[in-house]
């Protein structure tokens, strides 16, 4: 299971995978951010199915 961190900054959603905090993504909505994080995770794992898990 892939863990990620998310936050809002100046009205935008931002997030990163816990395993690669240097690769951040930005989105207009929470749903778009989840999609982008899932895509980033699939790129890093070689297109294997991904389950995202939010951490506190």
PDBQT receptor file of N, H, CA, C and O in Angstrom, charges set to zero:
ATOM      1  N   UNK A   1       0.844  -1.176   0.000  1.00  0.00    +0.000 N 
ATOM      2  CA  UNK A   1       0.000   0.000   0.000  1.00  0.00    +0.000 C 
ATOM      3  C   UNK A   1       0.890   1.240   0.000  1.00  0.00    +0.000 C 
ATOM      4  O   UNK A   1       1.851   1.321   0.765  1.00  0.00    +0.000 OA
ATOM      5  N   UNK A   2       0.574   2.183  -0.839  1.00  0.00    +0.000 N 
ATOM      6  H   UNK A   2      -0.208   2.118  -1.460  1.00  0.00    +0.000 HD
ATOM      7  CA  UNK A   2       1.350   3.412  -0.963  1.00  0.00    +0.000 C 
ATOM      8  C   UNK A   2       0.797   4.473  -0.022  1.00  0.00    +0.000 C 
ATOM      9  O   UNK A   2      -0.404   4.745  -0.030  1.00  0.00    +0.000 OA
ATOM     10  N   UNK A   3       1.659   5.068   0.782  1.00  0.00    +0.000 N 
ATOM     11  H   UNK A   3       2.634   4.846   0.788  1.00  0.00    +0.000 HD
ATOM     12  CA  UNK A   3       1.242   6.137   1.695  1.00  0.00    +0.000 C 
ATOM     13  C   UNK A   3       1.603   7.474   1.069  1.00  0.00    +0.000 C 
ATOM     14  O   UNK A   3       2.601   7.602   0.360  1.00  0.00    +0.000 OA
ATOM     15  N   UNK A   4       0.761   8.471   1.350  1.00  0.00    +0.000 N 
ATOM     16  H   UNK A   4      -0.050   8.367   1.926  1.00  0.00    +0.000 HD
ATOM     17  CA  UNK A   4       1.008   9.787   0.792  1.00  0.00    +0.000 C 
ATOM     18  C   UNK A   4       0.666  10.867   1.799  1.00  0.00    +0.000 C 
ATOM     19  O   UNK A   4      -0.042  10.610   2.773  1.00  0.00    +0.000 OA
ATOM     20  N   UNK A   5       1.160  12.066   1.572  1.00  0.00    +0.000 N 
ATOM     21  H   UNK A   5       1.734  12.274   0.781  1.00  0.00    +0.000 HD
ATOM     22  CA  UNK A   5       0.867  13.224   2.401  1.00  0.00    +0.000 C 
ATOM     23  C   UNK A   5       0.205  14.268   1.514  1.00  0.00    +0.000 C 
ATOM     24  O   UNK A   5       0.608  14.454   0.365  1.00  0.00    +0.000 OA
ATOM     25  N   UNK A   6      -0.799  14.944   2.035  1.00  0.00    +0.000 N 
ATOM     26  H   UNK A   6      -1.126  14.793   2.967  1.00  0.00    +0.000 HD
ATOM     27  CA  UNK A   6      -1.472  15.997   1.276  1.00  0.00    +0.000 C 
ATOM     28  C   UNK A   6      -1.619  17.236   2.145  1.00  0.00    +0.000 C 
ATOM     29  O   UNK A   6      -1.631  17.153   3.373  1.00  0.00    +0.000 OA
ATOM     30  N   UNK A   7      -1.731  18.393   1.487  1.00  0.00    +0.000 N 
ATOM     31  H   UNK A   7      -1.721  18.461   0.489  1.00  0.00    +0.000 HD
ATOM     32  CA  UNK A   7      -1.973  19.640   2.188  1.00  0.00    +0.000 C 
ATOM     33  C   UNK A   7      -2.520  20.652   1.196  1.00  0.00    +0.000 C 
ATOM     34  O   UNK A   7      -2.423  20.479  -0.019  1.00  0.00    +0.000 OA
ATOM     35  N   UNK A   8      -3.095  21.712   1.747  1.00  0.00    +0.000 N 
ATOM     36  H   UNK A   8      -3.173  21.853   2.734  1.00  0.00    +0.000 HD
ATOM     37  CA  UNK A   8      -3.576  22.808   0.909  1.00  0.00    +0.000 C 
ATOM     38  C   UNK A   8      -2.644  23.987   1.089  1.00  0.00    +0.000 C 
ATOM     39  O   UNK A   8      -2.220  24.303   2.201  1.00  0.00    +0.000 OA
ATOM     40  N   UNK A   9      -2.330  24.635  -0.030  1.00  0.00    +0.000 N 
ATOM     41  H   UNK A   9      -2.673  24.378  -0.933  1.00  0.00    +0.000 HD
ATOM     42  CA  UNK A   9      -1.429  25.773  -0.019  1.00  0.00    +0.000 C 
ATOM     43  C   UNK A   9      -1.960  26.804  -1.001  1.00  0.00    +0.000 C 
ATOM     44  O   UNK A   9      -2.014  26.552  -2.205  1.00  0.00    +0.000 OA
ATOM     45  N   UNK A  10      -2.342  27.938  -0.501  1.00  0.00    +0.000 N 
ATOM     46  H   UNK A  10      -2.298  28.143   0.476  1.00  0.00    +0.000 HD
ATOM     47  CA  UNK A  10      -2.865  29.037  -1.316  1.00  0.00    +0.000 C 
ATOM     48  C   UNK A  10      -4.013  28.585  -2.221  1.00  0.00    +0.000 C 
ATOM     49  O   UNK A  10      -4.063  28.939  -3.399  1.00  0.00    +0.000 OA
ATOM     50  N   UNK A  11      -4.925  27.808  -1.663  1.00  0.00    +0.000 N 
ATOM     51  H   UNK A  11      -4.885  27.520  -0.706  1.00  0.00    +0.000 HD
ATOM     52  CA  UNK A  11      -6.107  27.370  -2.398  1.00  0.00    +0.000 C 
ATOM     53  C   UNK A  11      -5.885  26.193  -3.335  1.00  0.00    +0.000 C 
ATOM     54  O   UNK A  11      -6.825  25.760  -4.003  1.00  0.00    +0.000 OA
ATOM     55  N   UNK A  12      -4.683  25.670  -3.401  1.00  0.00    +0.000 N 
ATOM     56  H   UNK A  12      -3.920  26.022  -2.859  1.00  0.00    +0.000 HD
ATOM     57  CA  UNK A  12      -4.359  24.517  -4.257  1.00  0.00    +0.000 C 
ATOM     58  C   UNK A  12      -4.112  23.299  -3.371  1.00  0.00    +0.000 C 
ATOM     59  O   UNK A  12      -3.667  23.425  -2.230  1.00  0.00    +0.000 OA
ATOM     60  N   UNK A  13      -4.403  22.134  -3.908  1.00  0.00    +0.000 N 
ATOM     61  H   UNK A  13      -4.764  22.032  -4.834  1.00  0.00    +0.000 HD
ATOM     62  CA  UNK A  13      -4.079  20.883  -3.231  1.00  0.00    +0.000 C 
ATOM     63  C   UNK A  13      -2.688  20.453  -3.670  1.00  0.00    +0.000 C 
ATOM     64  O   UNK A  13      -2.364  20.490  -4.857  1.00  0.00    +0.000 OA
ATOM     65  N   UNK A  14      -1.876  20.051  -2.721  1.00  0.00    +0.000 N 
ATOM     66  H   UNK A  14      -2.139  20.021  -1.756  1.00  0.00    +0.000 HD
ATOM     67  CA  UNK A  14      -0.535  19.555  -3.011  1.00  0.00    +0.000 C 
ATOM     68  C   UNK A  14      -0.336  18.243  -2.270  1.00  0.00    +0.000 C 
ATOM     69  O   UNK A  14      -0.945  18.000  -1.228  1.00  0.00    +0.000 OA
ATOM     70  N   UNK A  15       0.518  17.412  -2.821  1.00  0.00    +0.000 N 
ATOM     71  H   UNK A  15       1.013  17.609  -3.668  1.00  0.00    +0.000 HD
ATOM     72  CA  UNK A  15       0.779  16.141  -2.168  1.00  0.00    +0.000 C 
ATOM     73  C   UNK A  15       2.035  15.485  -2.700  1.00  0.00    +0.000 C 
ATOM     74  O   UNK A  15       2.594  15.888  -3.721  1.00  0.00    +0.000 OA
ATOM     75  N   UNK A  16       2.460  14.468  -1.980  1.00  0.00    +0.000 N 
ATOM     76  H   UNK A  16       2.007  14.141  -1.151  1.00  0.00    +0.000 HD
ATOM     77  CA  UNK A  16       3.623  13.689  -2.399  1.00  0.00    +0.000 C 
ATOM     78  C   UNK A  16       3.506  12.294  -1.806  1.00  0.00    +0.000 C 
ATOM     79  O   UNK A  16       2.795  12.076  -0.825  1.00  0.00    +0.000 OA
ATOM     80  N   UNK A  17       4.209  11.364  -2.410  1.00  0.00    +0.000 N 
ATOM     81  H   UNK A  17       4.787  11.541  -3.207  1.00  0.00    +0.000 HD
ATOM     82  CA  UNK A  17       4.282  10.024  -1.869  1.00  0.00    +0.000 C 
ATOM     83  C   UNK A  17       5.242  10.056  -0.694  1.00  0.00    +0.000 C 
ATOM     84  O   UNK A  17       6.253  10.756  -0.743  1.00  0.00    +0.000 OA
ATOM     85  N   UNK A  18       4.947   9.318   0.352  1.00  0.00    +0.000 N 
ATOM     86  H   UNK A  18       4.126   8.749   0.393  1.00  0.00    +0.000 HD
ATOM     87  CA  UNK A  18       5.816   9.307   1.525  1.00  0.00    +0.000 C 
ATOM     88  C   UNK A  18       7.216   8.823   1.145  1.00  0.00    +0.000 C 
ATOM     89  O   UNK A  18       8.208   9.275   1.716  1.00  0.00    +0.000 OA
ATOM     90  N   UNK A  19       7.292   7.918   0.195  1.00  0.00    +0.000 N 
ATOM     91  H   UNK A  19       6.486   7.551  -0.269  1.00  0.00    +0.000 HD
ATOM     92  CA  UNK A  19       8.581   7.358  -0.211  1.00  0.00    +0.000 C 
ATOM     93  C   UNK A  19       9.407   8.310  -1.086  1.00  0.00    +0.000 C 
ATOM     94  O   UNK A  19      10.604   8.090  -1.272  1.00  0.00    +0.000 OA
ATOM     95  N   UNK A  20       8.787   9.359  -1.619  1.00  0.00    +0.000 N 
ATOM     96  H   UNK A  20       7.815   9.538  -1.468  1.00  0.00    +0.000 HD
ATOM     97  CA  UNK A  20       9.526  10.319  -2.457  1.00  0.00    +0.000 C 
ATOM     98  C   UNK A  20       8.979  11.738  -2.258  1.00  0.00    +0.000 C 
ATOM     99  O   UNK A  20       8.304  12.278  -3.134  1.00  0.00    +0.000 OA
ATOM    100  N   UNK A  21       9.276  12.329  -1.107  1.00  0.00    +0.000 N 
ATOM    101  H   UNK A  21       9.824  11.890  -0.395  1.00  0.00    +0.000 HD
ATOM    102  CA  UNK A  21       8.731  13.662  -0.799  1.00  0.00    +0.000 C 
ATOM    103  C   UNK A  21       9.246  14.767  -1.723  1.00  0.00    +0.000 C 
ATOM    104  O   UNK A  21       8.674  15.856  -1.760  1.00  0.00    +0.000 OA
ATOM    105  N   UNK A  22      10.308  14.500  -2.459  1.00  0.00    +0.000 N 
ATOM    106  H   UNK A  22      10.773  13.615  -2.430  1.00  0.00    +0.000 HD
ATOM    107  CA  UNK A  22      10.843  15.501  -3.376  1.00  0.00    +0.000 C 
ATOM    108  C   UNK A  22      10.036  15.614  -4.665  1.00  0.00    +0.000 C 
ATOM    109  O   UNK A  22      10.206  16.580  -5.409  1.00  0.00    +0.000 OA
ATOM    110  N   UNK A  23       9.165  14.651  -4.943  1.00  0.00    +0.000 N 
ATOM    111  H   UNK A  23       9.027  13.867  -4.338  1.00  0.00    +0.000 HD
ATOM    112  CA  UNK A  23       8.321  14.690  -6.148  1.00  0.00    +0.000 C 
ATOM    113  C   UNK A  23       6.895  15.051  -5.741  1.00  0.00    +0.000 C 
ATOM    114  O   UNK A  23       6.082  14.174  -5.448  1.00  0.00    +0.000 OA
ATOM    115  N   UNK A  24       6.605  16.337  -5.728  1.00  0.00    +0.000 N 
ATOM    116  H   UNK A  24       7.265  17.049  -5.966  1.00  0.00    +0.000 HD
ATOM    117  CA  UNK A  24       5.290  16.815  -5.321  1.00  0.00    +0.000 C 
ATOM    118  C   UNK A  24       4.408  17.041  -6.543  1.00  0.00    +0.000 C 
ATOM    119  O   UNK A  24       4.890  17.357  -7.631  1.00  0.00    +0.000 OA
ATOM    120  N   UNK A  25       3.100  16.871  -6.336  1.00  0.00    +0.000 N 
ATOM    121  H   UNK A  25       2.709  16.615  -5.452  1.00  0.00    +0.000 HD
ATOM    122  CA  UNK A  25       2.126  17.161  -7.380  1.00  0.00    +0.000 C 
ATOM    123  C   UNK A  25       1.145  18.201  -6.862  1.00  0.00    +0.000 C 
ATOM    124  O   UNK A  25       0.959  18.341  -5.653  1.00  0.00    +0.000 OA
ATOM    125  N   UNK A  26       0.520  18.928  -7.776  1.00  0.00    +0.000 N 
ATOM    126  H   UNK A  26       0.671  18.815  -8.758  1.00  0.00    +0.000 HD
ATOM    127  CA  UNK A  26      -0.423  19.984  -7.436  1.00  0.00    +0.000 C 
ATOM    128  C   UNK A  26      -1.690  19.791  -8.245  1.00  0.00    +0.000 C 
ATOM    129  O   UNK A  26      -1.645  19.331  -9.386  1.00  0.00    +0.000 OA
ATOM    130  N   UNK A  27      -2.836  20.149  -7.645  1.00  0.00    +0.000 N 
ATOM    131  H   UNK A  27      -2.873  20.523  -6.718  1.00  0.00    +0.000 HD
ATOM    132  CA  UNK A  27      -4.113  19.999  -8.339  1.00  0.00    +0.000 C 
ATOM    133  C   UNK A  27      -5.102  21.044  -7.835  1.00  0.00    +0.000 C 
ATOM    134  O   UNK A  27      -4.915  21.656  -6.783  1.00  0.00    +0.000 OA
ATOM    135  N   UNK A  28      -6.164  21.228  -8.623  1.00  0.00    +0.000 N 
ATOM    136  H   UNK A  28      -6.316  20.731  -9.477  1.00  0.00    +0.000 HD
ATOM    137  CA  UNK A  28      -7.226  22.159  -8.250  1.00  0.00    +0.000 C 
ATOM    138  C   UNK A  28      -8.208  21.539  -7.265  1.00  0.00    +0.000 C 
ATOM    139  O   UNK A  28      -8.806  22.247  -6.455  1.00  0.00    +0.000 OA
ATOM    140  N   UNK A  29      -8.380  20.203  -7.330  1.00  0.00    +0.000 N 
ATOM    141  H   UNK A  29      -7.894  19.627  -7.989  1.00  0.00    +0.000 HD
ATOM    142  CA  UNK A  29      -9.341  19.529  -6.447  1.00  0.00    +0.000 C 
ATOM    143  C   UNK A  29      -8.679  18.328  -5.775  1.00  0.00    +0.000 C 
ATOM    144  O   UNK A  29      -7.647  17.832  -6.227  1.00  0.00    +0.000 OA
ATOM    145  N   UNK A  30      -9.295  17.876  -4.690  1.00  0.00    +0.000 N 
ATOM    146  H   UNK A  30     -10.133  18.279  -4.322  1.00  0.00    +0.000 HD
ATOM    147  CA  UNK A  30      -8.796  16.711  -3.969  1.00  0.00    +0.000 C 
ATOM    148  C   UNK A  30      -8.820  15.467  -4.860  1.00  0.00    +0.000 C 
ATOM    149  O   UNK A  30      -7.885  14.666  -4.840  1.00  0.00    +0.000 OA
ATOM    150  N   UNK A  31      -9.882  15.311  -5.635  1.00  0.00    +0.000 N 
ATOM    151  H   UNK A  31     -10.641  15.961  -5.652  1.00  0.00    +0.000 HD
ATOM    152  CA  UNK A  31     -10.009  14.152  -6.517  1.00  0.00    +0.000 C 
ATOM    153  C   UNK A  31      -8.911  14.136  -7.588  1.00  0.00    +0.000 C 
ATOM    154  O   UNK A  31      -8.340  13.089  -7.892  1.00  0.00    +0.000 OA
ATOM    155  N   UNK A  32      -8.630  15.306  -8.147  1.00  0.00    +0.000 N 
ATOM    156  H   UNK A  32      -9.093  16.156  -7.899  1.00  0.00    +0.000 HD
ATOM    157  CA  UNK A  32      -7.564  15.407  -9.142  1.00  0.00    +0.000 C 
ATOM    158  C   UNK A  32      -6.210  15.081  -8.513  1.00  0.00    +0.000 C 
ATOM    159  O   UNK A  32      -5.370  14.432  -9.136  1.00  0.00    +0.000 OA
ATOM    160  N   UNK A  33      -6.005  15.530  -7.292  1.00  0.00    +0.000 N 
ATOM    161  H   UNK A  33      -6.687  16.058  -6.786  1.00  0.00    +0.000 HD
ATOM    162  CA  UNK A  33      -4.757  15.233  -6.593  1.00  0.00    +0.000 C 
ATOM    163  C   UNK A  33      -4.599  13.734  -6.370  1.00  0.00    +0.000 C 
ATOM    164  O   UNK A  33      -3.515  13.186  -6.571  1.00  0.00    +0.000 OA
ATOM    165  N   UNK A  34      -5.669  13.072  -5.958  1.00  0.00    +0.000 N 
ATOM    166  H   UNK A  34      -6.550  13.517  -5.795  1.00  0.00    +0.000 HD
ATOM    167  CA  UNK A  34      -5.608  11.621  -5.767  1.00  0.00    +0.000 C 
ATOM    168  C   UNK A  34      -5.251  10.922  -7.079  1.00  0.00    +0.000 C 
ATOM    169  O   UNK A  34      -4.448   9.989  -7.086  1.00  0.00    +0.000 OA
ATOM    170  N   UNK A  35      -5.837  11.364  -8.174  1.00  0.00    +0.000 N 
ATOM    171  H   UNK A  35      -6.489  12.123  -8.168  1.00  0.00    +0.000 HD
ATOM    172  CA  UNK A  35      -5.543  10.781  -9.481  1.00  0.00    +0.000 C 
ATOM    173  C   UNK A  35      -4.061  10.953  -9.816  1.00  0.00    +0.000 C 
ATOM    174  O   UNK A  35      -3.399  10.008 -10.244  1.00  0.00    +0.000 OA
ATOM    175  N   UNK A  36      -3.553  12.157  -9.620  1.00  0.00    +0.000 N 
ATOM    176  H   UNK A  36      -4.090  12.925  -9.273  1.00  0.00    +0.000 HD
ATOM    177  CA  UNK A  36      -2.154  12.432  -9.939  1.00  0.00    +0.000 C 
ATOM    178  C   UNK A  36      -1.204  11.642  -9.043  1.00  0.00    +0.000 C 
ATOM    179  O   UNK A  36      -0.171  11.162  -9.510  1.00  0.00    +0.000 OA
ATOM    180  N   UNK A  37      -1.541  11.503  -7.769  1.00  0.00    +0.000 N 
ATOM    181  H   UNK A  37      -2.380  11.892  -7.390  1.00  0.00    +0.000 HD
ATOM    182  CA  UNK A  37      -0.702  10.714  -6.866  1.00  0.00    +0.000 C 
ATOM    183  C   UNK A  37      -0.712   9.243  -7.269  1.00  0.00    +0.000 C 
ATOM    184  O   UNK A  37       0.320   8.575  -7.212  1.00  0.00    +0.000 OA
ATOM    185  N   UNK A  38      -1.866   8.741  -7.672  1.00  0.00    +0.000 N 
ATOM    186  H   UNK A  38      -2.704   9.283  -7.719  1.00  0.00    +0.000 HD
ATOM    187  CA  UNK A  38      -1.958   7.364  -8.142  1.00  0.00    +0.000 C 
ATOM    188  C   UNK A  38      -1.118   7.153  -9.390  1.00  0.00    +0.000 C 
ATOM    189  O   UNK A  38      -0.442   6.133  -9.529  1.00  0.00    +0.000 OA
ATOM    190  N   UNK A  39      -1.164   8.117 -10.295  1.00  0.00    +0.000 N 
ATOM    191  H   UNK A  39      -1.713   8.945 -10.183  1.00  0.00    +0.000 HD
ATOM    192  CA  UNK A  39      -0.369   8.040 -11.523  1.00  0.00    +0.000 C 
ATOM    193  C   UNK A  39       1.124   8.059 -11.194  1.00  0.00    +0.000 C 
ATOM    194  O   UNK A  39       1.893   7.284 -11.763  1.00  0.00    +0.000 OA
ATOM    195  N   UNK A  40       1.534   8.929 -10.290  1.00  0.00    +0.000 N 
ATOM    196  H   UNK A  40       0.909   9.559  -9.828  1.00  0.00    +0.000 HD
ATOM    197  CA  UNK A  40       2.936   9.008  -9.872  1.00  0.00    +0.000 C 
ATOM    198  C   UNK A  40       3.384   7.687  -9.248  1.00  0.00    +0.000 C 
ATOM    199  O   UNK A  40       4.484   7.205  -9.516  1.00  0.00    +0.000 OA
ATOM    200  N   UNK A  41       2.527   7.115  -8.423  1.00  0.00    +0.000 N 
ATOM    201  H   UNK A  41       1.633   7.507  -8.205  1.00  0.00    +0.000 HD
ATOM    202  CA  UNK A  41       2.861   5.846  -7.779  1.00  0.00    +0.000 C 
ATOM    203  C   UNK A  41       2.998   4.721  -8.802  1.00  0.00    +0.000 C 
ATOM    204  O   UNK A  41       3.907   3.898  -8.703  1.00  0.00    +0.000 OA
ATOM    205  N   UNK A  42       2.092   4.684  -9.787  1.00  0.00    +0.000 N 
ATOM    206  H   UNK A  42       1.353   5.352  -9.867  1.00  0.00    +0.000 HD
ATOM    207  CA  UNK A  42       2.173   3.653 -10.832  1.00  0.00    +0.000 C 
ATOM    208  C   UNK A  42       3.456   3.794 -11.646  1.00  0.00    +0.000 C 
ATOM    209  O   UNK A  42       4.064   2.794 -12.029  1.00  0.00    +0.000 OA
ATOM    210  N   UNK A  43       3.867   5.028 -11.908  1.00  0.00    +0.000 N 
ATOM    211  H   UNK A  43       3.374   5.841 -11.596  1.00  0.00    +0.000 HD
ATOM    212  CA  UNK A  43       5.121   5.248 -12.628  1.00  0.00    +0.000 C 
ATOM    213  C   UNK A  43       6.302   4.679 -11.849  1.00  0.00    +0.000 C 
ATOM    214  O   UNK A  43       7.219   4.096 -12.428  1.00  0.00    +0.000 OA
ATOM    215  N   UNK A  44       6.268   4.854 -10.545  1.00  0.00    +0.000 N 
ATOM    216  H   UNK A  44       5.524   5.327 -10.075  1.00  0.00    +0.000 HD
ATOM    217  CA  UNK A  44       7.385   4.392  -9.709  1.00  0.00    +0.000 C 
ATOM    218  C   UNK A  44       7.375   2.879  -9.494  1.00  0.00    +0.000 C 
ATOM    219  O   UNK A  44       8.423   2.292  -9.226  1.00  0.00    +0.000 OA
ATOM    220  N   UNK A  45       6.215   2.242  -9.605  1.00  0.00    +0.000 N 
ATOM    221  H   UNK A  45       5.364   2.719  -9.823  1.00  0.00    +0.000 HD
ATOM    222  CA  UNK A  45       6.124   0.804  -9.342  1.00  0.00    +0.000 C 
ATOM    223  C   UNK A  45       6.009  -0.018 -10.617  1.00  0.00    +0.000 C 
ATOM    224  O   UNK A  45       5.835  -1.235 -10.544  1.00  0.00    +0.000 OA
ATOM    225  N   UNK A  46       6.100   0.606 -11.768  1.00  0.00    +0.000 N 
ATOM    226  H   UNK A  46       6.241   1.595 -11.827  1.00  0.00    +0.000 HD
ATOM    227  CA  UNK A  46       6.032  -0.137 -13.020  1.00  0.00    +0.000 C 
ATOM    228  C   UNK A  46       4.627  -0.537 -13.421  1.00  0.00    +0.000 C 
ATOM    229  O   UNK A  46       4.411  -1.651 -13.899  1.00  0.00    +0.000 OA
ATOM    230  N   UNK A  47       3.650   0.374 -13.230  1.00  0.00    +0.000 N 
ATOM    231  H   UNK A  47       3.826   1.278 -12.843  1.00  0.00    +0.000 HD
ATOM    232  CA  UNK A  47       2.254   0.167 -13.639  1.00  0.00    +0.000 C 
ATOM    233  C   UNK A  47       1.538  -0.956 -12.888  1.00  0.00    +0.000 C 
ATOM    234  O   UNK A  47       0.563  -1.508 -13.398  1.00  0.00    +0.000 OA
ATOM    235  N   UNK A  48       1.997  -1.299 -11.704  1.00  0.00    +0.000 N 
ATOM    236  H   UNK A  48       2.790  -0.851 -11.290  1.00  0.00    +0.000 HD
ATOM    237  CA  UNK A  48       1.272  -2.273 -10.884  1.00  0.00    +0.000 C 
ATOM    238  C   UNK A  48       0.066  -1.580 -10.272  1.00  0.00    +0.000 C 
ATOM    239  O   UNK A  48       0.105  -0.368 -10.060  1.00  0.00    +0.000 OA
ATOM    240  N   UNK A  49      -1.004  -2.309  -9.982  1.00  0.00    +0.000 N 
ATOM    241  H   UNK A  49      -1.036  -3.293 -10.154  1.00  0.00    +0.000 HD
ATOM    242  CA  UNK A  49      -2.164  -1.691  -9.333  1.00  0.00    +0.000 C 
ATOM    243  C   UNK A  49      -1.752  -1.007  -8.019  1.00  0.00    +0.000 C 
ATOM    244  O   UNK A  49      -0.900  -1.510  -7.287  1.00  0.00    +0.000 OA
ATOM    245  N   UNK A  50      -2.357   0.120  -7.743  1.00  0.00    +0.000 N 
ATOM    246  H   UNK A  50      -3.050   0.528  -8.338  1.00  0.00    +0.000 HD
ATOM    247  CA  UNK A  50      -1.961   0.922  -6.590  1.00  0.00    +0.000 C 
ATOM    248  C   UNK A  50      -3.145   1.168  -5.663  1.00  0.00    +0.000 C 
ATOM    249  O   UNK A  50      -4.252   1.457  -6.119  1.00  0.00    +0.000 OA
ATOM    250  N   UNK A  51      -2.907   1.052  -4.373  1.00  0.00    +0.000 N 
ATOM    251  H   UNK A  51      -2.009   0.817  -4.003  1.00  0.00    +0.000 HD
ATOM    252  CA  UNK A  51      -3.877   1.459  -3.368  1.00  0.00    +0.000 C 
ATOM    253  C   UNK A  51      -3.220   2.581  -2.585  1.00  0.00    +0.000 C 
ATOM    254  O   UNK A  51      -2.187   2.375  -1.949  1.00  0.00    +0.000 OA
ATOM    255  N   UNK A  52      -3.818   3.775  -2.629  1.00  0.00    +0.000 N 
ATOM    256  H   UNK A  52      -4.657   3.942  -3.145  1.00  0.00    +0.000 HD
ATOM    257  CA  UNK A  52      -3.273   4.908  -1.896  1.00  0.00    +0.000 C 
ATOM    258  C   UNK A  52      -3.820   4.902  -0.479  1.00  0.00    +0.000 C 
ATOM    259  O   UNK A  52      -4.988   4.582  -0.256  1.00  0.00    +0.000 OA
ATOM    260  N   UNK A  53      -2.985   5.251   0.462  1.00  0.00    +0.000 N 
ATOM    261  H   UNK A  53      -2.036   5.511   0.281  1.00  0.00    +0.000 HD
ATOM    262  CA  UNK A  53      -3.394   5.309   1.864  1.00  0.00    +0.000 C 
ATOM    263  C   UNK A  53      -2.947   6.626   2.451  1.00  0.00    +0.000 C 
ATOM    264  O   UNK A  53      -1.756   6.936   2.451  1.00  0.00    +0.000 OA
ATOM    265  N   UNK A  54      -3.883   7.398   2.948  1.00  0.00    +0.000 N 
ATOM    266  H   UNK A  54      -4.850   7.145   2.948  1.00  0.00    +0.000 HD
ATOM    267  CA  UNK A  54      -3.591   8.697   3.534  1.00  0.00    +0.000 C 
ATOM    268  C   UNK A  54      -2.958   8.495   4.913  1.00  0.00    +0.000 C 
ATOM    269  O   UNK A  54      -3.408   7.661   5.699  1.00  0.00    +0.000 OA
ATOM    270  N   UNK A  55      -1.903   9.275   5.195  1.00  0.00    +0.000 N 
ATOM    271  H   UNK A  55      -1.538   9.953   4.557  1.00  0.00    +0.000 HD
ATOM    272  CA  UNK A  55      -1.318   9.257   6.537  1.00  0.00    +0.000 C 
ATOM    273  C   UNK A  55      -1.595  10.588   7.201  1.00  0.00    +0.000 C 
ATOM    274  O   UNK A  55      -1.824  11.588   6.520  1.00  0.00    +0.000 OA
ATOM    275  N   UNK A  56      -1.577  10.612   8.502  1.00  0.00    +0.000 N 
ATOM    276  H   UNK A  56      -1.391   9.800   9.055  1.00  0.00    +0.000 HD
ATOM    277  CA  UNK A  56      -1.937  11.824   9.253  1.00  0.00    +0.000 C 
ATOM    278  C   UNK A  56      -1.024  12.983   9.015  1.00  0.00    +0.000 C 
ATOM    279  O   UNK A  56      -1.223  14.053   9.589  1.00  0.00    +0.000 OA
TER     280      UNK A  56
